[in-house]
């Protein structure tokens, strides 16, 4: 990246995997360099419902929020603004929707998440985000 790049908002996908940890480290470094804010997006699986959300659904949502809050607290010493965003549904969709909603300039994601097919070069989430994002995507190795 050159110095004439204007990056004010960075979105980073986070699932707790080593690859997403590297993405967070890279996003923090870029945020410090460009004075950008970071939105941390974590997606939790869609919870099938036949009626209104149950107590189990509420626990799942709270657990996902706590998961991200731990990361936000850990990043408090990084001297960057960090905003958490927890969404229900497939990770790629959550990242793409959050990127639009937060009007980000850059998406930073890990190469491989916690999915089932760890041997693939790119995970299905990173591959989908690369194909459908409307802003630049940086994949952390």
Secondary structure, DSSP 4 states (H G I P E B T S, - for coil): --TT----EEEEE--SSHHHHHHHHHHHHHHHHHT-EEEEEEEE-----SSS--HHHHHHHHHHHHHHHHHHHHGGGGSS-EEEEEEES-HHHHHHHHHHHTT-SEEEEESS-SSS-TTSSS-HHHHHHHHH-SSEEEEE-
